[in-house]
């Protein structure tokens, strides 16, 4: 039965938001030529821990509706914040970063929480057994999310971290021959060679935790072409130990876009490679343009991202997922980082539809573009011809 989506954004409700946690191993976000083989031991593993308790982010202070009081001799910090709050500015093409952040104050936090809840309802309707996570990070690193800190299998969504670690260790010219294959084609062999170039699995983890400051992301092993490419404390009983969270992915992209942990030429190179990724879906079986597919074309073309997936002909149903994360650049050049996951859904075509719809509705909300139509005619209707392996429990 087709689900008819309501227009606009969900009415106000009671949801709050969360932050992040990470880890994972045998990822399969590679190109169509690369197939991940999952052994019986891996199939019987239980990769996902019990969900942790959600952590609500702190809502911004709202402007006081009462007249501005006379100055007090020693105002408290809370009172000062309320008095100095300014009305939401009218967006202009040349507005500053601070003006952009101020425009997202007030009810933004609460209404966005309701939008996340609405998207969760849609996911439950389309794929009743699916699990989702959403993280939105603003330029000041304020995080808004839905189960954003839940630990997830990272697949190939973390390849930009490996490229960054390799750039930091070896420089642009050494990384360039591998970057296109790893990021644009999502080639798993190139990804492994980048790990080697960065100094190995332990070196990648050290860079991730101490330079990028992402404490919930972990690389356990990447054994494509080399069975010994594992962490120093590798645990064979944990076959899906490469983990991340949507909060960590969004924070990584925000810090990359601000140029916080690489030299300027290295940062520019990585951003350009991520800009060269697919910005749309050329067919229903495409996987590398999900995040940007429903955004306005000029927005998609100026945004950068990297997807990671575990698809039906790769993995059993309990491991299937789509992650897509990146930087969404608005027409006035303001921006935000976004990471979205849908996992374990029975219908993989609807998994990808949902990630694409969620990215579009979140953009319409942040950009204040109520006229953007994100819904499509066949949304929520499973087509068994797209991914015939999906829904079989194989």
Kinemage of the C-alpha trace (Angstrom):
@kinemage 1
@onewidth
@group {chain A} dominant
@subgroup {mainchain}
@vectorlist {calphas} color= white
{ca unk a 1} P 0.000 0.000 0.000
{ca unk a 2} L 1.379 3.396 -0.956
{ca unk a 3} L 2.075 5.805 1.872
{ca unk a 4} L 1.037 9.353 1.057
{ca unk a 5} L 3.444 11.777 2.707
{ca unk a 6} L 2.083 14.926 4.168
{ca unk a 7} L 3.532 18.200 2.969
{ca unk a 8} L 5.574 20.634 5.019
{ca unk a 9} L 7.075 19.550 8.331
{ca unk a 10} L 5.650 17.465 11.138
{ca unk a 11} L 3.676 19.234 13.846
{ca unk a 12} L 5.368 19.992 17.145
{ca unk a 13} L 5.772 16.938 19.440
{ca unk a 14} L 8.076 15.640 22.159
{ca unk a 15} L 11.226 14.213 20.557
{ca unk a 16} L 14.710 15.130 21.721
{ca unk a 17} L 18.010 14.504 20.061
{ca unk a 18} L 21.167 12.468 20.586
{ca unk a 19} L 24.995 12.500 20.148
{ca unk a 20} L 27.535 9.641 19.161
{ca unk a 21} L 29.475 6.263 19.561
{ca unk a 22} L 31.448 4.212 16.880
{ca unk a 23} L 33.373 0.932 15.704
{ca unk a 24} L 32.994 -2.060 12.731
{ca unk a 25} L 34.938 -4.400 10.315
{ca unk a 26} L 34.077 -6.242 7.165
{ca unk a 27} L 32.615 -3.281 5.221
{ca unk a 28} L 31.218 -3.615 1.724
{ca unk a 29} L 30.790 -0.108 0.353
{ca unk a 30} L 32.834 -0.822 -2.722
{ca unk a 31} L 32.162 -0.445 -6.421
{ca unk a 32} L 29.992 -2.840 -8.354
{ca unk a 33} L 33.040 -4.938 -9.252
{ca unk a 34} L 33.913 -5.639 -5.598
{ca unk a 35} L 31.900 -8.220 -3.648
{ca unk a 36} L 32.225 -8.777 0.092
{ca unk a 37} L 32.217 -12.404 1.079
{ca unk a 38} L 30.616 -13.077 4.445
{ca unk a 39} L 31.531 -16.359 6.095
{ca unk a 40} L 29.132 -18.467 8.162
{ca unk a 41} L 30.873 -17.221 11.282
{ca unk a 42} L 30.284 -13.649 10.215
{ca unk a 43} L 26.656 -14.277 9.330
{ca unk a 44} L 25.962 -15.714 12.750
{ca unk a 45} L 27.685 -12.836 14.542
{ca unk a 46} L 25.628 -10.220 16.303
{ca unk a 47} L 27.183 -6.953 15.101
{ca unk a 48} L 24.984 -4.351 16.697
{ca unk a 49} L 25.039 -3.702 20.456
{ca unk a 50} L 21.941 -2.893 22.445
{ca unk a 51} L 20.887 0.732 21.834
{ca unk a 52} L 22.215 3.136 24.380
{ca unk a 53} L 20.123 5.690 26.176
{ca unk a 54} L 19.539 8.791 24.094
{ca unk a 55} L 21.243 11.984 25.175
{ca unk a 56} L 19.284 15.162 24.569
{ca unk a 57} L 21.171 18.129 23.180
{ca unk a 58} L 20.811 21.440 24.907
{ca unk a 59} L 18.227 23.651 23.172
{ca unk a 60} L 19.247 27.215 22.388
{ca unk a 61} L 17.921 30.013 24.529
{ca unk a 62} L 14.834 31.689 23.151
{ca unk a 63} L 14.462 35.510 23.126
{ca unk a 64} L 12.395 36.929 26.009
{ca unk a 65} L 8.913 38.013 25.088
{ca unk a 66} L 8.760 40.608 27.892
{ca unk a 67} L 10.051 44.210 27.563
{ca unk a 68} L 13.805 44.615 28.012
{ca unk a 69} L 14.421 45.371 31.717
{ca unk a 70} L 16.615 48.171 32.959
{ca unk a 71} L 20.301 47.154 33.248
{ca unk a 72} L 21.121 45.405 36.495
{ca unk a 73} L 24.344 46.006 38.408
{ca unk a 74} L 25.458 42.399 37.938
{ca unk a 75} L 23.371 40.415 35.470
{ca unk a 76} L 23.557 36.651 35.587
{ca unk a 77} L 24.828 34.842 32.448
{ca unk a 78} L 21.351 33.492 31.734
{ca unk a 79} L 19.761 36.923 32.014
{ca unk a 80} L 22.434 38.464 29.821
{ca unk a 81} L 21.840 35.848 27.133
{ca unk a 82} L 18.106 36.506 27.152
{ca unk a 83} L 18.489 40.281 26.964
{ca unk a 84} L 21.078 40.229 24.205
{ca unk a 85} L 19.236 37.740 22.005
{ca unk a 86} L 18.314 39.247 18.624
{ca unk a 87} L 15.398 38.471 16.337
{ca unk a 88} L 16.020 35.983 13.572
{ca unk a 89} L 17.666 37.871 10.669
{ca unk a 90} L 16.357 37.749 7.116
{ca unk a 91} L 18.759 35.546 5.092
{ca unk a 92} L 20.757 37.396 2.469
{ca unk a 93} L 23.251 36.008 -0.070
{ca unk a 94} L 26.174 37.664 1.716
{ca unk a 95} L 25.208 36.922 5.309
{ca unk a 96} L 28.024 36.003 7.646
{ca unk a 97} L 28.511 32.643 9.333
{ca unk a 98} L 27.369 34.170 12.621
{ca unk a 99} L 24.184 35.474 11.016
{ca unk a 100} L 23.524 32.013 9.596
{ca unk a 101} L 23.855 30.461 13.055
{ca unk a 102} L 21.627 33.118 14.610
{ca unk a 103} L 18.983 32.381 11.982
{ca unk a 104} L 18.834 28.823 13.321
{ca unk a 105} L 18.098 29.857 16.907
{ca unk a 106} L 14.786 29.826 18.733
{ca unk a 107} L 12.483 26.969 17.797
{ca unk a 108} L 14.935 25.356 15.338
{ca unk a 109} L 16.037 22.691 17.802
{ca unk a 110} L 12.511 21.638 18.745
{ca unk a 111} L 10.925 21.726 15.295
{ca unk a 112} L 13.849 19.791 13.834
{ca unk a 113} L 13.360 17.173 16.552
{ca unk a 114} L 9.769 16.793 15.379
{ca unk a 115} L 10.968 16.421 11.802
{ca unk a 116} L 13.289 13.609 12.896
{ca unk a 117} L 10.381 11.897 14.641
{ca unk a 118} L 8.270 12.195 11.512
{ca unk a 119} L 11.050 10.657 9.414
{ca unk a 120} L 11.299 7.818 11.932
{ca unk a 121} L 7.580 7.158 11.478
{ca unk a 122} L 8.055 6.997 7.703
{ca unk a 123} L 10.936 4.545 8.111
{ca unk a 124} L 8.808 2.319 10.359
{ca unk a 125} L 5.999 2.418 7.811
{ca unk a 126} L 8.198 1.500 4.855
{ca unk a 127} L 10.605 -0.922 6.574
{ca unk a 128} L 9.164 -2.029 9.949
{ca unk a 129} L 12.402 -3.674 11.121
{ca unk a 130} L 14.742 -0.881 10.026
{ca unk a 131} L 17.060 1.066 12.320
{ca unk a 132} L 17.902 4.710 11.594
{ca unk a 133} L 20.336 7.360 12.766
{ca unk a 134} L 20.569 11.041 11.803
{ca unk a 135} L 23.158 13.674 12.742
{ca unk a 136} L 23.159 17.312 11.667
{ca unk a 137} L 26.140 19.470 12.691
{ca unk a 138} L 26.193 23.247 12.279
{ca unk a 139} L 29.392 25.244 11.602
{ca unk a 140} L 29.867 25.874 15.332
{ca unk a 141} L 29.633 22.067 15.848
{ca unk a 142} L 26.239 22.210 17.516
{ca unk a 143} L 24.821 18.719 17.029
{ca unk a 144} L 21.185 17.861 16.366
{ca unk a 145} L 20.357 14.214 15.922
{ca unk a 146} L 18.153 11.174 16.175
{ca unk a 147} L 20.011 8.218 17.734
{ca unk a 148} L 23.081 10.017 16.438
{ca unk a 149} L 25.478 8.354 18.865
{ca unk a 150} L 24.410 4.753 18.241
{ca unk a 151} L 27.347 2.565 17.189
{ca unk a 152} L 26.923 1.339 13.612
{ca unk a 153} L 28.874 -0.774 11.120
{ca unk a 154} L 30.876 1.843 9.232
{ca unk a 155} L 31.264 0.119 5.829
{ca unk a 156} L 32.922 2.502 3.338
{ca unk a 157} L 31.492 5.686 4.809
{ca unk a 158} L 34.752 6.175 6.766
{ca unk a 159} L 37.066 6.020 3.747
{ca unk a 160} L 37.439 9.829 3.796
{ca unk a 161} L 39.007 9.436 7.271
{ca unk a 162} L 41.546 6.983 5.851
{ca unk a 163} L 42.344 9.400 3.036
{ca unk a 164} L 42.788 12.219 5.555
{ca unk a 165} L 45.104 10.088 7.711
{ca unk a 166} L 47.125 9.108 4.629
{ca unk a 167} L 47.346 12.758 3.519
{ca unk a 168} L 48.604 13.752 6.951
{ca unk a 169} L 51.221 10.992 6.865
{ca unk a 170} L 52.343 11.044 3.226
{ca unk a 171} L 51.090 14.173 1.438
{ca unk a 172} L 48.938 14.861 -1.600
{ca unk a 173} L 51.142 13.383 -4.333
{ca unk a 174} L 51.414 10.006 -2.609
{ca unk a 175} L 47.678 9.817 -1.955
{ca unk a 176} L 46.394 11.143 -5.278
{ca unk a 177} L 46.806 7.884 -7.293
{ca unk a 178} L 44.559 6.036 -4.816
{ca unk a 179} L 42.066 8.736 -3.886
{ca unk a 180} L 39.830 8.590 -6.963
{ca unk a 181} L 39.365 4.822 -6.752
{ca unk a 182} L 38.770 4.862 -2.997
{ca unk a 183} L 36.335 7.783 -2.851
{ca unk a 184} L 34.618 8.037 -6.233
{ca unk a 185} L 34.564 4.304 -7.099
{ca unk a 186} L 34.603 3.229 -3.425
{ca unk a 187} L 37.167 0.556 -4.308
{ca unk a 188} L 38.027 -1.603 -1.309
{ca unk a 189} L 41.521 -2.522 -2.511
{ca unk a 190} L 42.429 1.163 -2.875
{ca unk a 191} L 40.970 1.747 0.583
{ca unk a 192} L 43.301 -0.863 2.030
{ca unk a 193} L 46.334 0.678 0.361
{ca unk a 194} L 45.401 4.048 1.845
{ca unk a 195} L 45.339 2.452 5.297
{ca unk a 196} L 48.838 1.123 4.591
{ca unk a 197} L 49.986 4.539 3.386
{ca unk a 198} L 48.711 6.092 6.624
{ca unk a 199} L 50.881 3.652 8.598
{ca unk a 200} L 48.468 0.775 9.162
{ca unk a 201} L 45.263 0.137 11.087
{ca unk a 202} L 46.620 1.321 14.449
{ca unk a 203} L 47.965 4.524 12.866
{ca unk a 204} L 44.549 5.242 11.322
{ca unk a 205} L 42.899 4.778 14.711
{ca unk a 206} L 45.462 7.008 16.383
{ca unk a 207} L 44.807 9.745 13.802
{ca unk a 208} L 41.040 9.327 14.136
{ca unk a 209} L 41.057 9.621 17.930
{ca unk a 210} L 43.821 12.174 18.507
{ca unk a 211} L 43.814 14.415 15.424
{ca unk a 212} L 40.228 14.300 14.165
{ca unk a 213} L 39.053 13.818 17.785
{ca unk a 214} L 36.412 11.245 16.919
{ca unk a 215} L 36.349 8.974 19.945
{ca unk a 216} L 33.570 6.647 18.772
{ca unk a 217} L 35.016 5.556 15.434
{ca unk a 218} L 37.236 2.483 15.226
{ca unk a 219} L 38.895 0.474 12.458
{ca unk a 220} L 39.319 -3.162 13.492
{ca unk a 221} L 40.462 -4.718 10.210
{ca unk a 222} L 40.331 -4.263 6.436
{ca unk a 223} L 41.520 -7.575 5.029
{ca unk a 224} L 40.898 -6.977 1.325
{ca unk a 225} L 44.088 -8.147 -0.415
{ca unk a 226} L 45.889 -8.493 2.948
{ca unk a 227} L 44.531 -10.800 5.699
{ca unk a 228} L 47.009 -9.316 8.185
{ca unk a 229} L 45.707 -5.749 7.941
{ca unk a 230} L 44.197 -5.740 11.432
{ca unk a 231} L 44.413 -3.727 14.648
{ca unk a 232} L 47.035 -4.627 17.226
{ca unk a 233} L 44.336 -5.898 19.584
{ca unk a 234} L 42.251 -7.472 16.802
{ca unk a 235} L 39.545 -9.831 18.062
{ca unk a 236} L 38.689 -12.589 15.538
{ca unk a 237} L 35.406 -13.215 17.339
{ca unk a 238} L 34.282 -9.685 16.421
{ca unk a 239} L 33.974 -9.900 12.608
{ca unk a 240} L 32.107 -6.606 12.259
{ca unk a 241} L 34.240 -4.430 14.500
{ca unk a 242} L 34.642 -1.437 12.155
{ca unk a 243} L 32.268 0.997 13.842
{ca unk a 244} L 31.221 4.618 13.708
{ca unk a 245} L 28.304 6.894 14.591
{ca unk a 246} L 26.454 9.441 12.519
{ca unk a 247} L 27.568 12.106 15.018
{ca unk a 248} L 31.238 11.282 14.389
{ca unk a 249} L 30.789 11.275 10.614
{ca unk a 250} L 29.035 14.643 10.621
{ca unk a 251} L 31.675 16.115 12.959
{ca unk a 252} L 34.448 14.814 10.696
{ca unk a 253} L 32.947 16.520 7.652
{ca unk a 254} L 32.361 19.773 9.547
{ca unk a 255} L 35.986 19.859 10.766
{ca unk a 256} L 37.302 18.927 7.333
{ca unk a 257} L 35.293 21.705 5.688
{ca unk a 258} L 36.659 24.193 8.219
{ca unk a 259} L 40.225 23.018 7.499
{ca unk a 260} L 40.967 22.025 11.082
{ca unk a 261} L 43.276 19.013 10.806
{ca unk a 262} L 45.087 19.052 7.439
{ca unk a 263} L 47.403 21.439 5.620
{ca unk a 264} L 45.518 23.758 3.218
{ca unk a 265} L 46.599 21.893 0.069
{ca unk a 266} L 45.705 18.540 1.621
{ca unk a 267} L 42.323 19.758 2.808
{ca unk a 268} L 41.552 21.284 -0.598
{ca unk a 269} L 42.489 18.054 -2.392
{ca unk a 270} L 40.293 15.876 -0.173
{ca unk a 271} L 37.353 18.251 -0.482
{ca unk a 272} L 37.695 18.262 -4.275
{ca unk a 273} L 37.747 14.456 -4.444
{ca unk a 274} L 34.598 14.346 -2.304
{ca unk a 275} L 33.014 16.996 -4.520
{ca unk a 276} L 33.664 14.739 -7.529
{ca unk a 277} L 31.490 11.952 -6.112
{ca unk a 278} L 28.086 11.260 -7.650
{ca unk a 279} L 25.446 13.939 -7.008
{ca unk a 280} L 22.437 12.015 -8.246
{ca unk a 281} L 21.145 8.511 -8.927
{ca unk a 282} L 21.246 7.424 -12.539
{ca unk a 283} L 19.178 4.302 -11.861
{ca unk a 284} L 17.251 2.775 -8.941
{ca unk a 285} L 20.195 0.413 -8.324
{ca unk a 286} L 22.724 3.220 -7.966
{ca unk a 287} L 24.118 3.642 -4.466
{ca unk a 288} L 26.607 6.489 -4.486
{ca unk a 289} L 24.377 9.535 -4.911
{ca unk a 290} L 21.614 8.861 -2.396
{ca unk a 291} L 22.214 11.819 -0.060
{ca unk a 292} L 22.087 14.479 -2.782
{ca unk a 293} L 19.628 12.963 -5.264
{ca unk a 294} L 16.544 14.973 -4.228
{ca unk a 295} L 18.241 18.269 -3.418
{ca unk a 296} L 18.021 21.227 -5.811
{ca unk a 297} L 20.566 20.606 -8.577
{ca unk a 298} L 22.665 23.681 -7.766
{ca unk a 299} L 22.873 22.592 -4.127
{ca unk a 300} L 23.798 19.008 -5.013
{ca unk a 301} L 26.515 20.144 -7.401
{ca unk a 302} L 28.202 22.286 -4.748
{ca unk a 303} L 27.941 19.699 -1.939
{ca unk a 304} L 30.380 16.908 -1.091
{ca unk a 305} L 29.759 13.472 0.386
{ca unk a 306} L 30.748 9.805 0.638
{ca unk a 307} L 28.334 6.893 0.889
{ca unk a 308} L 28.929 3.472 2.403
{ca unk a 309} L 26.673 0.498 1.982
{ca unk a 310} L 26.112 -3.188 2.637
{ca unk a 311} L 23.769 -4.324 -0.118
{ca unk a 312} L 21.591 -7.433 -0.628
{ca unk a 313} L 23.989 -9.351 -2.893
{ca unk a 314} L 26.762 -8.612 -0.395
{ca unk a 315} L 25.383 -9.351 3.022
{ca unk a 316} L 22.570 -11.063 4.951
{ca unk a 317} L 19.561 -8.995 5.888
{ca unk a 318} L 20.696 -8.167 9.419
{ca unk a 319} L 23.809 -6.397 8.061
{ca unk a 320} L 22.301 -4.482 5.140
{ca unk a 321} L 22.472 -0.735 5.350
{ca unk a 322} L 23.024 2.582 3.633
{ca unk a 323} L 25.071 5.401 5.171
{ca unk a 324} L 25.638 8.702 3.407
{ca unk a 325} L 27.376 11.710 4.944
{ca unk a 326} L 28.810 15.003 3.779
{ca unk a 327} L 28.585 18.782 3.616
{ca unk a 328} L 25.444 20.406 2.219
{ca unk a 329} L 26.222 23.867 0.798
{ca unk a 330} L 23.267 26.239 0.529
{ca unk a 331} L 22.900 28.705 -2.378
{ca unk a 332} L 24.225 31.557 -0.184
{ca unk a 333} L 27.310 29.409 0.684
{ca unk a 334} L 26.251 28.747 4.283
{ca unk a 335} L 26.506 25.038 5.080
{ca unk a 336} L 25.873 22.191 7.480
{ca unk a 337} L 27.192 18.633 7.856
{ca unk a 338} L 24.759 15.742 7.587
{ca unk a 339} L 25.026 11.974 8.164
{ca unk a 340} L 22.109 9.571 7.711
{ca unk a 341} L 21.833 5.799 8.142
{ca unk a 342} L 19.124 3.258 7.505
{ca unk a 343} L 19.927 -0.362 8.384
{ca unk a 344} L 18.339 -3.831 8.582
{ca unk a 345} L 15.284 -2.956 6.525
{ca unk a 346} L 13.686 -5.812 4.591
{ca unk a 347} L 13.376 -3.776 1.375
{ca unk a 348} L 16.679 -2.304 0.252
{ca unk a 349} L 15.143 -0.069 -2.411
{ca unk a 350} L 13.025 1.563 0.310
{ca unk a 351} L 16.095 1.877 2.543
{ca unk a 352} L 17.750 4.061 -0.078
{ca unk a 353} L 14.536 5.947 -0.824
{ca unk a 354} L 14.213 6.847 2.839
{ca unk a 355} L 17.785 8.161 3.186
{ca unk a 356} L 17.253 10.322 0.099
{ca unk a 357} L 13.882 11.611 1.346
{ca unk a 358} L 15.288 12.375 4.800
{ca unk a 359} L 18.192 14.363 3.357
{ca unk a 360} L 15.813 16.405 1.205
{ca unk a 361} L 13.309 17.192 3.961
{ca unk a 362} L 16.093 18.196 6.342
{ca unk a 363} L 17.536 20.485 3.658
{ca unk a 364} L 14.128 22.071 3.018
{ca unk a 365} L 13.811 22.770 6.738
{ca unk a 366} L 17.293 24.234 7.234
{ca unk a 367} L 17.175 26.257 4.015
{ca unk a 368} L 13.630 27.445 4.764
{ca unk a 369} L 12.431 26.253 1.380
{ca unk a 370} L 8.825 25.072 1.952
{ca unk a 371} L 8.201 24.915 -1.800
{ca unk a 372} L 10.755 22.153 -2.359
{ca unk a 373} L 8.928 18.914 -3.186
{ca unk a 374} L 10.886 16.008 -1.727
{ca unk a 375} L 8.293 13.242 -2.116
{ca unk a 376} L 8.064 11.117 -5.261
{ca unk a 377} L 5.142 9.178 -6.670
{ca unk a 378} L 6.416 5.691 -5.871
{ca unk a 379} L 7.826 6.443 -2.421
{ca unk a 380} L 7.140 3.660 0.043
{ca unk a 381} L 6.235 1.126 -2.670
{ca unk a 382} L 8.649 -1.809 -2.849
{ca unk a 383} L 9.750 -2.818 -6.340
{ca unk a 384} L 11.099 -6.402 -6.222
{ca unk a 385} L 12.786 -5.918 -9.603
{ca unk a 386} L 15.231 -3.313 -8.269
{ca unk a 387} L 16.905 -5.520 -5.660
{ca unk a 388} L 15.473 -9.002 -6.234
{ca unk a 389} L 17.713 -10.431 -3.500
{ca unk a 390} L 16.171 -8.155 -0.853
{ca unk a 391} L 13.497 -9.472 1.464
{ca unk a 392} L 14.486 -13.112 1.050
{ca unk a 393} L 16.356 -13.438 4.352
{ca unk a 394} L 19.404 -14.674 2.427
